[in-house]
Amino acid sequence: MKIIFHKRFVKNFDKRIKPYPALLNKFNERYQLFIKNKHNPILKTHSLTGLLKGKQSFSITGDIRVIFQEKERIIEFLDIGTHNQVYK
């Protein structure tokens, strides 16, 4: 499994996560869990519906989510932010 980062993810990560050490630490912790097992119950990974059908999400905190899509053996992180920021 290879993980790549969409430019929107990188931009929003740098703006919404990186400046906040506690969020950055939580992201790093959850990212490691994701690498080991993307279906770890702590991550609350789930498929999305509606306009985001075909994509999935996992939780960093109660309100911070990562949106990603999986194609063959590649996972692309598409966006990161609060529930309202990523599910627009």
C-alpha positions in Angstrom: 0.0 0.0 0.0 1.4 3.4 -1.0 0.0 6.6 0.4 0.1 9.9 -1.6 -1.1 13.3 -0.7 -3.3 15.5 -3.0 -2.2 19.1 -3.2 -5.5 20.2 -1.5 -4.7 17.9 1.5 -1.2 19.3 1.8 -2.5 22.9 1.6 -5.2 22.3 4.2 -2.8 20.2 6.5 -0.3 23.1 6.5 -3.1 25.6 7.3 -5.4 23.6 9.7 -3.1 21.1 11.4 0.6 21.9 11.3 0.4 25.2 13.3 -1.2 23.4 16.3 1.2 21.0 18.1 -1.6 19.0 19.8 -3.4 18.4 16.5 -0.1 17.6 14.7 0.7 15.0 17.4 -2.8 13.5 17.2 -2.5 13.3 13.4 0.8 11.6 13.6 -0.6 9.1 16.1 -3.6 8.3 13.9 -1.6 8.2 10.7 0.6 5.4 12.3 -2.5 3.5 13.2 -3.8 3.9 9.7 -0.6 2.6 8.2 -0.8 -0.5 10.4 -4.6 -1.1 9.9 -6.8 1.4 8.1 -9.8 -0.3 9.8 -8.6 0.1 13.3 -11.8 0.8 15.4 -10.1 3.9 16.9 -10.0 5.5 13.4 -13.8 5.1 12.8 -13.0 4.5 9.1 -16.2 4.6 7.0 -17.3 4.9 3.4 -18.9 8.2 2.3 -22.2 8.8 0.4 -23.7 11.5 -1.7 -21.2 13.8 -3.5 -18.3 12.0 -1.8 -19.5 8.5 -2.8 -16.5 6.3 -3.5 -14.3 8.0 -0.9 -13.7 7.2 2.7 -13.0 9.0 5.9 -11.3 8.4 9.2 -11.2 10.5 12.4 -8.2 12.3 13.8 -10.2 13.9 16.7 -13.9 14.1 17.4 -14.3 16.7 14.7 -11.2 16.5 12.5 -11.4 14.1 9.5 -9.2 12.9 6.7 -10.9 12.2 3.4 -9.2 9.6 1.2 -9.7 7.4 -1.8 -8.2 4.0 -2.6 -7.4 2.8 -6.1 -5.7 -0.5 -6.5 -2.7 -0.4 -4.1 -2.6 3.4 -3.8 -4.4 5.5 -1.1 -4.6 9.2 -1.8 -5.4 11.6 1.1 -7.6 14.2 -0.4 -8.5 16.6 2.4 -8.3 17.2 6.1 -10.2 19.5 8.4 -13.3 19.7 10.6 -16.5 17.9 9.7 -17.9 21.2 8.2 -14.8 21.9 6.2 -14.4 18.6 4.5 -18.1 17.6 4.0 -19.1 20.6 2.0 
